[in-house]
Amino acid sequence: MELIERYLHQVGKPLPHKNREDILAEIKSHLEDTLDERTGGKPTDEDVVALLLETGSPQKMATSYAPQGQYLVGPALYPLWRLVTGIAIAATLGAQLLAWGISVWVENGFVNTASMLGGLLNSVPMTIGWVVIVFMILQAKGVNPKLDEEAWNPRNLPAVDNTSDVKRGELIAGIVFSSLVLAILAVMPDKIGFINFPGGEFFANPIIKQYLPWICLSMLLNIGLSIYLLWRGRWNVATRAIEIGVDIFSIVVLSLLYKAHTAWSAAHGLNGFFLSIEQLTGDISSNYYLIGMEAFRMAFGIALIVTVVVTLSKLVKMIINSYRAGRTAEFSTK
């Protein structure tokens, strides 16, 4: 009974891990026994759909196993709490790292690392604490998301596929890193470059500033997709296609950056990687800006190749999964 398995999978998501298996076993036993009594052990899909509609949506069922007052944040509010907490942590870490980065630039050196780590360790628990307090109040007041029972249809339950669940840790880390880089690009675009050691002379990368709007747009698209996935909690065909579209845009931006750096290098007498190494040997102090720009060019070239390979693998995987899903649907209708 695939529909029952899909139903139980959705019910189990917000349940506490400690008692999840026992609760799901109890629900499954009740559903199967009820079907056997009503159908004489020969239930049809229509019988299963009718029973699930009578039982209620997975959200309603999960909520029924969470007596008010037992949880600080009950199953009905837990998905929303998890989303808000993830975004709040990402925003807090991004703000802390941005402040630390600005301090480094302003003071022309490294700030106290222990102080920075202490700030992070203090701010994250405090952020989580405030979010929990807000949701505790909502829980105590009985404010829960509306469970739209009328629009719920058991036939629309997603298939049991754990590979479609998003990896929230990776998404949050990506949001933090991208937000930090985006903030630095927006606030200090002239500080993107390299410093000559031991002279200490700074050389700003002119190509980054030239293509700054495209870089920022690419990062905003990635951040927006990550936030949406945190809210949805699952991948589907549409979000996979959007991800590939965002990756293709990133490939275009990386191609422009690599091409612009290549043109800059050629204009300054650097032609090809191996020729560049020969030309850059000698007095490094007088060629440091050429070495730095060549390093940028190589970095963007590597990033371009990696992004193309990853995007192609995602596209192939999406096509294969879509084909398999189509074949499964075809056989199920026969």
C-alpha positions in Angstrom: 0.0 0.0 0.0 2.2 2.7 -1.3 -0.2 5.6 -0.4 -0.1 4.6 3.3 3.7 4.5 3.2 3.8 7.9 1.6 1.3 9.2 4.2 3.4 7.8 7.1 6.6 9.3 5.7 5.0 12.8 5.8 3.6 12.2 9.3 7.0 11.2 10.6 8.8 14.3 9.5 7.8 16.6 12.3 7.6 13.9 15.0 10.4 13.7 17.7 13.0 11.1 16.7 12.8 9.3 20.0 9.2 8.0 19.6 8.8 8.3 15.8 9.0 4.7 14.9 6.5 3.6 17.7 4.0 6.3 16.6 4.3 5.4 13.0 3.9 1.7 13.7 0.8 2.4 15.7 -0.7 4.6 12.9 0.1 2.0 10.3 -1.4 -0.8 12.3 -4.6 1.2 12.8 -4.9 2.1 9.1 -4.3 -1.5 7.9 -6.7 -3.0 10.5 -9.4 -0.5 9.5 -8.9 -1.3 5.8 -9.1 -5.1 6.5 -12.4 -4.7 8.4 -14.0 -2.6 5.7 -12.8 -4.5 2.7 -12.3 -8.0 3.9 -8.6 -7.8 3.3 -8.9 -6.7 -0.4 -8.6 -2.8 -0.3 -8.4 -0.8 -3.5 -6.7 2.5 -4.0 -10.1 4.2 -3.6 -10.6 2.6 -0.2 -7.2 3.8 0.9 -7.9 7.4 -0.3 -11.2 7.4 1.5 -9.6 6.2 4.7 -6.8 8.8 4.6 -9.2 11.6 3.9 -11.2 10.5 6.9 -8.1 10.2 9.0 -6.9 13.7 8.2 -3.8 15.3 6.7 -0.3 14.3 7.8 0.1 17.6 9.6 -3.1 17.1 11.5 -2.1 13.5 12.4 1.3 14.6 13.6 -0.2 17.4 15.7 -2.5 15.0 17.4 0.5 13.2 18.9 1.8 16.4 20.5 -0.3 17.3 23.6 -0.2 21.1 24.3 2.3 21.9 26.9 4.5 18.9 26.3 6.7 20.7 23.7 8.2 24.1 23.6 7.6 24.0 19.8 5.1 21.4 18.7 4.9 19.5 15.4 2.5 22.1 13.8 5.0 24.9 14.4 8.2 22.9 14.1 8.7 23.2 10.3 8.2 27.0 10.4 10.5 27.2 13.5 13.2 25.2 11.7 13.0 27.5 8.6 13.1 30.7 10.7 16.0 29.4 12.9 18.1 28.5 9.9 17.6 31.9 8.3 18.3 33.7 11.6 21.5 31.8 12.2 22.6 32.5 8.6 21.9 36.2 9.0 23.7 36.3 12.3 26.8 34.5 11.1 26.9 36.7 8.0 26.7 39.9 10.0 29.3 38.8 12.4 31.7 37.7 9.7 31.1 40.9 7.7 31.9 43.0 10.8 35.0 41.0 11.3 36.1 41.5 7.7 35.5 45.2 7.8 37.6 45.4 11.0 40.4 43.6 9.3 40.4 46.1 6.4 40.0 49.2 8.5 42.8 48.2 10.9 45.0 46.9 8.1 45.6 43.6 9.9 44.0 40.8 11.8 41.8 41.5 14.7 41.7 39.4 17.9 40.6 36.0 16.7 39.6 34.9 20.2 37.3 37.9 20.4 35.7 37.1 17.0 35.1 33.4 17.9 33.7 34.5 21.3 31.3 36.8 19.5 30.1 34.0 17.2 29.7 31.6 20.1 27.6 34.2 22.0 25.5 35.4 19.1 24.4 32.1 17.7 22.9 30.7 21.0 21.3 34.1 21.7 19.7 34.1 18.3 18.3 30.6 18.7 17.1 31.5 22.2 15.1 34.5 20.9 13.5 32.5 18.2 12.6 29.7 20.6 11.0 32.3 23.0 8.9 33.7 20.2 7.7 30.3 19.2 7.1 29.3 22.8 4.7 32.2 23.1 3.0 31.2 19.9 2.7 27.6 21.1 1.3 28.7 24.5 -1.3 30.9 22.8 -2.3 28.1 20.5 -1.3 29.9 17.3 -0.7 27.2 14.7 -0.5 27.3 10.9 -3.8 26.7 9.4 -4.2 23.1 8.3 -6.1 23.2 5.0 -8.0 20.0 5.2 -10.3 20.8 2.4 -7.5 21.1 -0.2 -5.7 18.0 1.0 -5.6 15.1 -1.4 -3.9 11.8 -0.5 -3.2 11.2 -4.2 -0.9 14.2 -4.1 1.4 12.8 -1.4 5.0 12.9 -2.6 6.7 9.5 -3.1 9.0 8.3 -0.3 12.4 9.6 -1.6 14.9 10.7 1.0 17.2 11.9 -1.8 14.8 14.7 -2.5 15.1 16.2 1.0 17.3 19.3 1.1 20.5 19.4 3.1 19.8 22.3 5.4 23.4 22.5 6.8 24.8 22.9 3.3 22.2 25.5 2.4 22.7 27.6 5.5 26.5 27.5 5.1 26.1 28.5 1.4 23.8 31.4 2.4 26.3 32.6 5.1 29.3 32.5 2.7 27.5 34.0 -0.2 26.0 36.8 2.0 29.4 37.6 3.3 31.0 37.8 -0.1 28.1 39.8 -1.5 28.3 42.2 1.4 32.0 42.7 0.9 31.5 43.3 -2.9 28.7 45.8 -2.3 30.5 47.7 0.5 34.1 47.5 -0.5 34.5 46.7 -4.2 37.8 48.5 -4.3 39.2 46.2 -1.7 39.1 43.1 -3.9 42.6 42.4 -5.0 45.9 41.5 -3.5 48.7 42.9 -1.4 52.4 42.9 -2.3 54.5 41.3 0.5 56.7 42.4 2.0 56.1 45.9 0.6 52.4 46.0 1.6 51.3 47.8 -1.6 47.6 47.0 -2.5 46.5 46.4 -6.1 42.7 46.3 -6.7 41.5 44.0 -9.4 39.9 46.2 -12.1 38.0 43.3 -13.7 35.9 42.5 -10.6 34.6 46.1 -10.4 33.8 46.1 -14.1 31.6 43.0 -13.8 30.3 43.7 -10.2 26.6 43.8 -11.1 26.7 40.4 -12.9 28.6 38.8 -10.0 26.1 40.2 -7.4 23.1 39.1 -9.5 24.5 35.6 -9.8 25.1 35.4 -6.0 21.6 36.8 -5.3 20.0 34.1 -7.4 21.9 31.4 -5.5 20.9 32.9 -2.2 17.3 33.2 -3.2 17.1 29.6 -4.4 18.7 28.4 -1.1 16.2 30.4 1.0 13.3 29.0 -1.1 14.6 25.4 -0.7 14.9 25.9 3.1 11.2 26.9 3.1 10.1 24.1 0.9 12.3 21.4 2.5 12.4 19.2 -0.7 13.7 19.2 -4.2 11.4 18.7 -7.2 11.7 18.9 -10.9 11.0 22.6 -11.0 13.6 23.5 -8.4 16.1 21.2 -10.1 15.5 23.0 -13.4 15.8 26.4 -11.7 19.1 25.3 -10.1 20.5 24.3 -13.5 19.3 27.7 -14.9 21.1 29.5 -12.0 24.2 27.4 -12.6 24.2 28.2 -16.3 24.0 31.9 -15.5 27.0 31.4 -13.1 28.8 29.8 -16.0 28.1 32.8 -18.2 29.5 35.1 -15.5 32.6 33.0 -14.9 33.2 32.9 -18.7 33.0 36.7 -18.8 35.4 37.0 -15.9 37.9 34.5 -17.3 37.7 36.1 -20.8 38.2 39.6 -19.3 41.2 38.5 -17.2 42.7 36.7 -20.3 42.4 39.9 -22.3 43.9 41.9 -19.5 46.9 39.5 -19.3 47.4 39.6 -23.0 47.3 43.4 -23.0 50.1 43.3 -20.4 52.3 40.9 -22.3 51.2 37.6 -20.7 50.3 35.0 -23.4 49.4 31.6 -22.1 50.0 29.9 -18.8 53.4 28.4 -19.4 54.7 31.6 -21.2 53.3 33.6 -18.2 55.4 31.5 -15.8 58.6 32.3 -17.9 57.7 35.9 -18.2 57.0 36.3 -14.5 60.3 34.8 -13.3 62.9 37.3 -12.1 62.1 40.3 -9.9 58.9 39.2 -8.3 58.4 42.5 -6.4 58.0 44.3 -9.7 55.7 41.7 -11.2 53.5 41.0 -8.2 50.4 42.6 -9.8 50.9 40.5 -12.9 51.2 37.4 -10.7 48.1 38.3 -8.8 46.0 38.9 -11.9 47.2 35.6 -13.4 46.2 33.9 -10.2 42.7 35.4 -10.5 42.5 34.2 -14.1 43.5 30.7 -13.2 41.0 30.6 -10.3 38.2 31.7 -12.5 39.2 29.2 -15.1 39.2 26.3 -12.6 35.9 27.5 -11.2 34.4 27.6 -14.7 35.5 24.1 -15.5 34.2 22.7 -12.2 30.9 24.5 -12.6 30.4 23.2 -16.1 31.1 19.6 -15.0 28.8 19.8 -12.0 26.0 21.4 -14.0 26.2 18.8 -16.7 26.1 16.0 -14.1 23.0 17.6 -12.6 21.3 17.9 -16.0 22.0 14.2 -16.8 20.8 13.1 -13.4 17.6 15.2 -13.8 16.9 13.7 -17.2 17.5 10.1 -16.0 15.3 10.6 -12.9 12.5 12.2 -15.1 12.7 9.3 -17.5 12.5 6.8 -14.7 9.6 8.6 -13.1 7.8 8.6 -16.5 8.3 4.9 -16.9 7.1 4.2 -13.4 3.9 6.3 -14.1 3.4 4.5 -17.4 3.6 1.0 -15.8 1.3 2.1 -12.9 -1.4 3.1 -15.3 -1.3 -0.3 -17.1 
